[in-house]
Amino acid sequence: MAVTGIHTLLYSSQPEKLRAVLRDVFGWDHVDDGDGWLIFALPPAEMGVHPGEAPAHEISMMCDDLAATMDELGAKGVAFEGEPSDQGYGIVVKMILPGGVAMSLYEPRHETAI
């Protein structure tokens, strides 16, 4: 097959700080494409398709134990908005990353493809 991977982008008003969080807090492997432009290897991924009125996309991070992951990330300075909530498909909380990048973190209850 011609598709060999997925490249995602996060836009932030604080790109250096966000790159540092992904490198130092999440511990993701990366390459430096030059001048500090880090490109990160991601954990295994899956993609779902949901109904919607308009085209859209979302990136969420999954974990095995939401409470433990929040404790670990919170101790390293990651901020969370609100309390975890049961969304049926999993327990979800919103992370706020540098530059105001909001991303869901969840402990899935659904079968995963990974």
N, CA, C and O atoms as a GROMACS GRO file, in nm:
protein
  456
    1MET      N    1   0.084  -0.119   0.000
    1MET     CA    2   0.000   0.000   0.000
    1MET      C    3   0.088   0.124   0.000
    1MET      O    4   0.197   0.121   0.057
    2ALA      N    5   0.043   0.229  -0.062
    2ALA     CA    6   0.122   0.351  -0.077
    2ALA      C    7   0.131   0.434   0.050
    2ALA      O    8   0.232   0.502   0.070
    3VAL      N    9   0.031   0.431   0.137
    3VAL     CA   10   0.035   0.510   0.260
    3VAL      C   11   0.124   0.438   0.361
    3VAL      O   12   0.098   0.322   0.396
    4THR      N   13   0.227   0.506   0.407
    4THR     CA   14   0.323   0.444   0.498
    4THR      C   15   0.318   0.498   0.639
    4THR      O   16   0.386   0.446   0.727
    5GLY      N   17   0.238   0.601   0.663
    5GLY     CA   18   0.229   0.658   0.797
    5GLY      C   19   0.133   0.775   0.799
    5GLY      O   20   0.078   0.815   0.696
    6ILE      N   21   0.113   0.828   0.918
    6ILE     CA   22   0.030   0.946   0.939
    6ILE      C   23   0.118   1.050   1.005
    6ILE      O   24   0.188   1.020   1.102
    7HIS      N   25   0.116   1.172   0.954
    7HIS     CA   26   0.191   1.284   1.014
    7HIS      C   27   0.088   1.382   1.067
    7HIS      O   28   0.009   1.437   0.990
    8THR      N   29   0.088   1.406   1.196
    8THR     CA   30  -0.006   1.500   1.256
    8THR      C   31   0.068   1.629   1.290
    8THR      O   32   0.190   1.628   1.304
    9LEU      N   33  -0.005   1.737   1.303
    9LEU     CA   34   0.052   1.867   1.336
    9LEU      C   35  -0.023   1.928   1.453
    9LEU      O   36  -0.145   1.920   1.460
   10LEU      N   37   0.050   1.988   1.544
   10LEU     CA   38  -0.008   2.069   1.651
   10LEU      C   39   0.042   2.211   1.629
   10LEU      O   40   0.162   2.232   1.610
   11TYR      N   41  -0.047   2.307   1.632
   11TYR     CA   42  -0.010   2.448   1.619
   11TYR      C   43  -0.018   2.512   1.756
   11TYR      O   44  -0.117   2.496   1.827
   12SER      N   45   0.087   2.585   1.794
   12SER     CA   46   0.094   2.643   1.927
   12SER      C   47   0.165   2.778   1.920
   12SER      O   48   0.257   2.797   1.840
   13SER      N   49   0.121   2.870   2.004
   13SER     CA   50   0.190   2.999   2.015
   13SER      C   51   0.320   2.984   2.094
   13SER      O   52   0.400   3.077   2.100
   14GLN      N   53   0.340   2.866   2.154
   14GLN     CA   54   0.462   2.836   2.229
   14GLN      C   55   0.522   2.704   2.178
   14GLN      O   56   0.528   2.607   2.254
   15PRO      N   57   0.565   2.700   2.052
   15PRO     CA   58   0.609   2.572   1.996
   15PRO      C   59   0.730   2.512   2.067
   15PRO      O   60   0.737   2.390   2.082
   16GLU      N   61   0.824   2.594   2.111
   16GLU     CA   62   0.941   2.539   2.180
   16GLU      C   63   0.901   2.471   2.310
   16GLU      O   64   0.950   2.363   2.342
   17LYS      N   65   0.810   2.534   2.385
   17LYS     CA   66   0.764   2.475   2.512
   17LYS      C   67   0.685   2.347   2.486
   17LYS      O   68   0.699   2.249   2.560
   18LEU      N   69   0.602   2.348   2.384
   18LEU     CA   70   0.524   2.229   2.352
   18LEU      C   71   0.616   2.115   2.308
   18LEU      O   72   0.596   2.000   2.348
   19ARG      N   73   0.716   2.145   2.226
   19ARG     CA   74   0.812   2.042   2.186
   19ARG      C   75   0.884   1.986   2.308
   19ARG      O   76   0.907   1.865   2.317
   20ALA      N   77   0.919   2.073   2.402
   20ALA     CA   78   0.988   2.027   2.524
   20ALA      C   79   0.899   1.933   2.606
   20ALA      O   80   0.948   1.835   2.661
   21VAL      N   81   0.768   1.962   2.614
   21VAL     CA   82   0.676   1.875   2.687
   21VAL      C   83   0.668   1.738   2.619
   21VAL      O   84   0.673   1.636   2.687
   22LEU      N   85   0.655   1.737   2.488
   22LEU     CA   86   0.646   1.610   2.417
   22LEU      C   87   0.776   1.530   2.430
   22LEU      O   88   0.773   1.407   2.440
   23ARG      N   89   0.888   1.600   2.431
   23ARG     CA   90   1.019   1.534   2.444
   23ARG      C   91   1.046   1.490   2.588
   23ARG      O   92   1.081   1.375   2.613
   24ASP      N   93   1.029   1.584   2.684
   24ASP     CA   94   1.074   1.560   2.821
   24ASP      C   95   0.967   1.501   2.912
   24ASP      O   96   0.998   1.418   2.998
   25VAL      N   97   0.842   1.541   2.895
   25VAL     CA   98   0.734   1.491   2.980
   25VAL      C   99   0.678   1.359   2.926
   25VAL      O  100   0.666   1.262   3.000
   26PHE      N  101   0.645   1.358   2.798
   26PHE     CA  102   0.592   1.236   2.739
   26PHE      C  103   0.703   1.138   2.703
   26PHE      O  104   0.678   1.018   2.691
   27GLY      N  105   0.826   1.187   2.687
   27GLY     CA  106   0.940   1.101   2.660
   27GLY      C  107   0.940   1.039   2.522
   27GLY      O  108   0.996   0.931   2.502
   28TRP      N  109   0.880   1.107   2.425
   28TRP     CA  110   0.870   1.051   2.291
   28TRP      C  111   1.002   1.064   2.216
   28TRP      O  112   1.068   1.168   2.221
   29ASP      N  113   1.040   0.958   2.147
   29ASP     CA  114   1.157   0.962   2.059
   29ASP      C  115   1.130   1.065   1.949
   29ASP      O  116   1.015   1.092   1.913
   30HIS      N  117   1.239   1.121   1.898
   30HIS     CA  118   1.222   1.225   1.797
   30HIS      C  119   1.349   1.238   1.713
   30HIS      O  120   1.455   1.186   1.748
   31VAL      N  121   1.334   1.309   1.603
   31VAL     CA  122   1.448   1.352   1.523
   31VAL      C  123   1.442   1.504   1.518
   31VAL      O  124   1.334   1.563   1.528
   32ASP      N  125   1.558   1.566   1.503
   32ASP     CA  126   1.565   1.712   1.488
   32ASP      C  127   1.584   1.739   1.340
   32ASP      O  128   1.689   1.707   1.283
   33ASP      N  129   1.484   1.798   1.278
   33ASP     CA  130   1.488   1.827   1.135
   33ASP      C  131   1.570   1.952   1.106
   33ASP      O  132   1.580   1.996   0.992
   34GLY      N  133   1.628   2.010   1.210
   34GLY     CA  134   1.711   2.130   1.196
   34GLY      C  135   1.653   2.245   1.274
   34GLY      O  136   1.531   2.267   1.275
   35ASP      N  137   1.740   2.320   1.339
   35ASP     CA  138   1.699   2.440   1.412
   35ASP      C  139   1.596   2.412   1.521
   35ASP      O  140   1.514   2.498   1.551
   36GLY      N  141   1.600   2.292   1.582
   36GLY     CA  142   1.508   2.260   1.690
   36GLY      C  143   1.370   2.216   1.645
   36GLY      O  144   1.281   2.200   1.729
   37TRP      N  145   1.349   2.196   1.516
   37TRP     CA  146   1.219   2.146   1.467
   37TRP      C  147   1.214   1.997   1.489
   37TRP      O  148   1.260   1.920   1.405
   38LEU      N  149   1.158   1.957   1.602
   38LEU     CA  150   1.152   1.816   1.638
   38LEU      C  151   1.032   1.748   1.573
   38LEU      O  152   0.922   1.803   1.570
   39ILE      N  153   1.055   1.630   1.522
   39ILE     CA  154   0.948   1.546   1.469
   39ILE      C  155   0.946   1.421   1.555
   39ILE      O  156   1.046   1.351   1.567
   40PHE      N  157   0.830   1.393   1.614
   40PHE     CA  158   0.818   1.289   1.716
   40PHE      C  159   0.762   1.159   1.660
   40PHE      O  160   0.671   1.158   1.578
   41ALA      N  161   0.819   1.049   1.707
   41ALA     CA  162   0.761   0.918   1.683
   41ALA      C  163   0.644   0.905   1.781
   41ALA      O  164   0.659   0.936   1.900
   42LEU      N  165   0.532   0.861   1.732
   42LEU     CA  166   0.413   0.849   1.817
   42LEU      C  167   0.395   0.706   1.865
   42LEU      O  168   0.445   0.611   1.805
   43PRO      N  169   0.321   0.691   1.976
   43PRO     CA  170   0.284   0.556   2.019
   43PRO      C  171   0.191   0.494   1.914
   43PRO      O  172   0.145   0.564   1.823
   44PRO      N  173   0.163   0.365   1.924
   44PRO     CA  174   0.068   0.305   1.830
   44PRO      C  175  -0.060   0.389   1.823
   44PRO      O  176  -0.101   0.451   1.921
   45ALA      N  177  -0.120   0.389   1.707
   45ALA     CA  178  -0.237   0.475   1.684
   45ALA      C  179  -0.350   0.395   1.620
   45ALA      O  180  -0.329   0.288   1.564
   46GLU      N  181  -0.467   0.451   1.628
   46GLU     CA  182  -0.583   0.398   1.559
   46GLU      C  183  -0.668   0.516   1.514
   46GLU      O  184  -0.653   0.626   1.566
   47MET      N  185  -0.758   0.493   1.420
   47MET     CA  186  -0.842   0.600   1.369
   47MET      C  187  -0.986   0.551   1.362
   47MET      O  188  -1.014   0.444   1.308
   48GLY      N  189  -1.077   0.630   1.416
   48GLY     CA  190  -1.219   0.600   1.408
   48GLY      C  191  -1.287   0.703   1.319
   48GLY      O  192  -1.232   0.811   1.295
   49VAL      N  193  -1.404   0.671   1.270
   49VAL     CA  194  -1.483   0.762   1.189
   49VAL      C  195  -1.618   0.779   1.257
   49VAL      O  196  -1.690   0.682   1.280
   50HIS      N  197  -1.652   0.903   1.289
   50HIS     CA  198  -1.776   0.934   1.359
   50HIS      C  199  -1.866   1.017   1.269
   50HIS      O  200  -1.817   1.088   1.181
   51PRO      N  201  -1.997   1.010   1.288
   51PRO     CA  202  -2.086   1.096   1.210
   51PRO      C  203  -2.069   1.241   1.254
   51PRO      O  204  -2.037   1.269   1.370
   52GLY      N  205  -2.090   1.332   1.162
   52GLY     CA  206  -2.080   1.474   1.194
   52GLY      C  207  -2.145   1.558   1.087
   52GLY      O  208  -2.159   1.514   0.972
   53GLU      N  209  -2.185   1.677   1.123
   53GLU     CA  210  -2.251   1.768   1.030
   53GLU      C  211  -2.152   1.834   0.935
   53GLU      O  212  -2.186   1.866   0.821
   54ALA      N  213  -2.030   1.855   0.982
   54ALA     CA  214  -1.928   1.920   0.900
   54ALA      C  215  -1.797   1.841   0.913
   54ALA      O  216  -1.774   1.777   1.015
   55PRO      N  217  -1.714   1.846   0.812
   55PRO     CA  218  -1.585   1.777   0.823
   55PRO      C  219  -1.505   1.830   0.943
   55PRO      O  220  -1.501   1.950   0.967
   56ALA      N  221  -1.443   1.739   1.015
   56ALA     CA  222  -1.363   1.778   1.132
   56ALA      C  223  -1.268   1.664   1.164
   56ALA      O  224  -1.284   1.553   1.113
   57HIS      N  225  -1.170   1.692   1.249
   57HIS     CA  226  -1.081   1.588   1.298
   57HIS      C  227  -1.039   1.622   1.440
   57HIS      O  228  -1.048   1.736   1.484
   58GLU      N  229  -0.993   1.521   1.510
   58GLU     CA  230  -0.955   1.537   1.650
   58GLU      C  231  -0.841   1.441   1.681
   58GLU      O  232  -0.836   1.330   1.628
   59ILE      N  233  -0.751   1.484   1.766
   59ILE     CA  234  -0.644   1.397   1.815
   59ILE      C  235  -0.666   1.379   1.965
   59ILE      O  236  -0.676   1.477   2.039
   60SER      N  237  -0.673   1.256   2.009
   60SER     CA  238  -0.685   1.224   2.151
   60SER      C  239  -0.572   1.130   2.188
   60SER      O  240  -0.527   1.050   2.105
   61MET      N  241  -0.526   1.139   2.311
   61MET     CA  242  -0.427   1.045   2.361
   61MET      C  243  -0.496   0.943   2.450
   61MET      O  244  -0.583   0.978   2.529
   62MET      N  245  -0.458   0.815   2.437
   62MET     CA  246  -0.516   0.709   2.517
   62MET      C  247  -0.415   0.663   2.623
   62MET      O  248  -0.294   0.676   2.605
   63CYS      N  249  -0.468   0.611   2.733
   63CYS     CA  250  -0.383   0.556   2.839
   63CYS      C  251  -0.456   0.438   2.903
   63CYS      O  252  -0.577   0.421   2.884
   64ASP      N  253  -0.382   0.358   2.978
   64ASP     CA  254  -0.441   0.241   3.043
   64ASP      C  255  -0.507   0.275   3.176
   64ASP      O  256  -0.601   0.207   3.217
   65ASP      N  257  -0.458   0.379   3.244
   65ASP     CA  258  -0.507   0.416   3.376
   65ASP      C  259  -0.509   0.568   3.384
   65ASP      O  260  -0.405   0.630   3.408
   66LEU      N  261  -0.625   0.629   3.364
   66LEU     CA  262  -0.635   0.774   3.356
   66LEU      C  263  -0.588   0.842   3.483
   66LEU      O  264  -0.512   0.938   3.476
   67ALA      N  265  -0.630   0.795   3.599
   67ALA     CA  266  -0.592   0.860   3.725
   67ALA      C  267  -0.441   0.858   3.744
   67ALA      O  268  -0.382   0.960   3.781
   68ALA      N  269  -0.378   0.744   3.719
   68ALA     CA  270  -0.233   0.734   3.736
   68ALA      C  271  -0.160   0.821   3.633
   68ALA      O  272  -0.060   0.885   3.666
   69THR      N  273  -0.210   0.824   3.511
   69THR     CA  274  -0.147   0.905   3.407
   69THR      C  275  -0.161   1.053   3.438
   69THR      O  276  -0.067   1.130   3.417
   70MET      N  277  -0.277   1.094   3.488
   70MET     CA  278  -0.295   1.234   3.528
   70MET      C  279  -0.199   1.271   3.641
   70MET      O  280  -0.139   1.378   3.639
   71ASP      N  281  -0.184   1.182   3.737
   71ASP     CA  282  -0.090   1.208   3.848
   71ASP      C  283   0.051   1.226   3.794
   71ASP      O  284   0.121   1.320   3.831
   72GLU      N  285   0.092   1.135   3.707
   72GLU     CA  286   0.228   1.139   3.652
   72GLU      C  287   0.250   1.266   3.569
   72GLU      O  288   0.350   1.336   3.587
   73LEU      N  289   0.157   1.295   3.479
   73LEU     CA  290   0.172   1.413   3.394
   73LEU      C  291   0.158   1.542   3.474
   73LEU      O  292   0.230   1.639   3.450
   74GLY      N  293   0.065   1.544   3.570
   74GLY     CA  294   0.046   1.663   3.654
   74GLY      C  295   0.171   1.695   3.734
   74GLY      O  296   0.205   1.812   3.753
   75ALA      N  297   0.240   1.592   3.782
   75ALA     CA  298   0.364   1.612   3.857
   75ALA      C  299   0.473   1.671   3.769
   75ALA      O  300   0.569   1.730   3.819
   76LYS      N  301   0.458   1.655   3.638
   76LYS     CA  302   0.557   1.709   3.544
   76LYS      C  303   0.510   1.840   3.482
   76LYS      O  304   0.570   1.889   3.386
   77GLY      N  305   0.401   1.897   3.536
   77GLY     CA  306   0.356   2.029   3.494
   77GLY      C  307   0.246   2.036   3.391
   77GLY      O  308   0.209   2.145   3.348
   78VAL      N  309   0.190   1.923   3.350
   78VAL     CA  310   0.080   1.926   3.254
   78VAL      C  311  -0.047   1.969   3.327
   78VAL      O  312  -0.079   1.916   3.434
   79ALA      N  313  -0.119   2.064   3.269
   79ALA     CA  314  -0.243   2.116   3.328
   79ALA      C  315  -0.363   2.040   3.270
   79ALA      O  316  -0.361   1.994   3.156
   80PHE      N  317  -0.467   2.029   3.352
   80PHE     CA  318  -0.592   1.965   3.310
   80PHE      C  319  -0.706   2.062   3.332
   80PHE      O  320  -0.704   2.142   3.426
   81GLU      N  321  -0.805   2.054   3.245
   81GLU     CA  322  -0.923   2.140   3.255
   81GLU      C  323  -1.040   2.055   3.302
   81GLU      O  324  -1.080   1.961   3.233
   82GLY      N  325  -1.095   2.088   3.417
   82GLY     CA  326  -1.207   2.012   3.470
   82GLY      C  327  -1.166   1.877   3.526
   82GLY      O  328  -1.048   1.845   3.537
   83GLU      N  329  -1.267   1.802   3.559
   83GLU     CA  330  -1.248   1.668   3.616
   83GLU      C  331  -1.275   1.563   3.509
   83GLU      O  332  -1.346   1.590   3.412
   84PRO      N  333  -1.218   1.444   3.526
   84PRO     CA  334  -1.249   1.336   3.432
   84PRO      C  335  -1.399   1.308   3.429
   84PRO      O  336  -1.467   1.317   3.531
   85SER      N  337  -1.449   1.274   3.311
   85SER     CA  338  -1.592   1.244   3.298
   85SER      C  339  -1.611   1.115   3.219
   85SER      O  340  -1.532   1.082   3.130
   86ASP      N  341  -1.716   1.045   3.253
   86ASP     CA  342  -1.751   0.920   3.186
   86ASP      C  343  -1.827   0.956   3.059
   86ASP      O  344  -1.937   1.010   3.065
   87GLN      N  345  -1.768   0.925   2.944
   87GLN     CA  346  -1.832   0.954   2.816
   87GLN      C  347  -1.887   0.828   2.749
   87GLN      O  348  -1.920   0.829   2.631
   88GLY      N  349  -1.896   0.720   2.825
   88GLY     CA  350  -1.947   0.595   2.770
   88GLY      C  351  -1.836   0.515   2.704
   88GLY      O  352  -1.809   0.401   2.743
   89TYR      N  353  -1.771   0.573   2.605
   89TYR     CA  354  -1.661   0.504   2.537
   89TYR      C  355  -1.534   0.502   2.621
   89TYR      O  356  -1.440   0.428   2.591
   90GLY      N  357  -1.532   0.585   2.727
   90GLY     CA  358  -1.416   0.589   2.815
   90GLY      C  359  -1.426   0.704   2.914
   90GLY      O  360  -1.521   0.782   2.912
   91ILE      N  361  -1.327   0.711   3.001
   91ILE     CA  362  -1.316   0.820   3.099
   91ILE      C  363  -1.222   0.923   3.037
   91ILE      O  364  -1.111   0.889   2.996
   92VAL      N  365  -1.267   1.049   3.030
   92VAL     CA  366  -1.199   1.152   2.951
   92VAL      C  367  -1.171   1.275   3.034
   92VAL      O  368  -1.251   1.314   3.119
   93VAL      N  369  -1.055   1.336   3.008
   93VAL     CA  370  -1.021   1.466   3.067
   93VAL      C  371  -0.950   1.547   2.959
   93VAL      O  372  -0.888   1.490   2.869
   94LYS      N  373  -0.959   1.678   2.969
   94LYS     CA  374  -0.892   1.764   2.872
   94LYS      C  375  -0.759   1.810   2.929
   94LYS      O  376  -0.753   1.864   3.039
   95MET      N  377  -0.651   1.789   2.852
   95MET     CA  378  -0.519   1.840   2.888
   95MET      C  379  -0.501   1.975   2.819
   95MET      O  380  -0.550   1.995   2.708
   96ILE      N  381  -0.433   2.066   2.886
   96ILE     CA  382  -0.398   2.193   2.826
   96ILE      C  383  -0.246   2.197   2.816
   96ILE      O  384  -0.176   2.204   2.917
   97LEU      N  385  -0.196   2.193   2.694
   97LEU     CA  386  -0.053   2.190   2.668
   97LEU      C  387  -0.004   2.331   2.634
   97LEU      O  388  -0.087   2.419   2.610
   98PRO      N  389   0.126   2.355   2.632
   98PRO     CA  390   0.178   2.490   2.607
   98PRO      C  391   0.120   2.554   2.481
   98PRO      O  392   0.102   2.489   2.377
   99GLY      N  393   0.091   2.682   2.494
   99GLY     CA  394   0.030   2.756   2.384
   99GLY      C  395  -0.120   2.739   2.378
   99GLY      O  396  -0.184   2.779   2.280
  100GLY      N  397  -0.178   2.680   2.483
  100GLY     CA  398  -0.323   2.662   2.487
  100GLY      C  399  -0.374   2.546   2.403
  100GLY      O  400  -0.494   2.541   2.373
  101VAL      N  401  -0.287   2.455   2.366
  101VAL     CA  402  -0.329   2.339   2.286
  101VAL      C  403  -0.409   2.245   2.377
  101VAL      O  404  -0.354   2.187   2.471
  102ALA      N  405  -0.538   2.230   2.347
  102ALA     CA  406  -0.626   2.142   2.425
  102ALA      C  407  -0.635   2.007   2.355
  102ALA      O  408  -0.656   1.999   2.234
  103MET      N  409  -0.618   1.900   2.433
  103MET     CA  410  -0.622   1.766   2.378
  103MET      C  411  -0.685   1.673   2.480
  103MET      O  412  -0.656   1.682   2.600
  104SER      N  413  -0.771   1.585   2.434
  104SER     CA  414  -0.832   1.488   2.524
  104SER      C  415  -0.733   1.378   2.558
  104SER      O  416  -0.654   1.334   2.474
  105LEU      N  417  -0.739   1.334   2.684
  105LEU     CA  418  -0.667   1.217   2.732
  105LEU      C  419  -0.775   1.124   2.784
  105LEU      O  420  -0.860   1.166   2.863
  106TYR      N  421  -0.773   0.998   2.742
  106TYR     CA  422  -0.879   0.909   2.790
  106TYR      C  423  -0.834   0.766   2.808
  106TYR      O  424  -0.741   0.716   2.744
  107GLU      N  425  -0.906   0.702   2.900
  107GLU     CA  426  -0.891   0.559   2.926
  107GLU      C  427  -1.006   0.491   2.853
  107GLU      O  428  -1.121   0.497   2.899
  108PRO      N  429  -0.977   0.425   2.741
  108PRO     CA  430  -1.087   0.370   2.660
  108PRO      C  431  -1.156   0.252   2.727
  108PRO      O  432  -1.095   0.172   2.798
  109ARG      N  433  -1.286   0.244   2.701
  109ARG     CA  434  -1.365   0.128   2.740
  109ARG      C  435  -1.402   0.045   2.618
  109ARG      O  436  -1.449  -0.068   2.630
  110HIS      N  437  -1.380   0.104   2.500
  110HIS     CA  438  -1.411   0.034   2.375
  110HIS      C  439  -1.296  -0.058   2.336
  110HIS      O  440  -1.183  -0.041   2.383
  111GLU      N  441  -1.325  -0.152   2.253
  111GLU     CA  442  -1.220  -0.237   2.198
  111GLU      C  443  -1.126  -0.150   2.116
  111GLU      O  444  -1.173  -0.065   2.039
  112THR      N  445  -0.997  -0.170   2.129
  112THR     CA  446  -0.902  -0.091   2.052
  112THR      C  447  -0.842  -0.177   1.941
  112THR      O  448  -0.836  -0.300   1.951
  113ALA      N  449  -0.797  -0.109   1.838
  113ALA     CA  450  -0.734  -0.178   1.726
  113ALA      C  451  -0.586  -0.204   1.752
  113ALA      O  452  -0.520  -0.274   1.675
  114ILE      N  453  -0.535  -0.147   1.859
  114ILE     CA  454  -0.393  -0.166   1.889
  114ILE      C  455  -0.381  -0.264   2.003
  114ILE      O  456  -0.270  -0.296   2.046
   0.00000   0.00000   0.00000
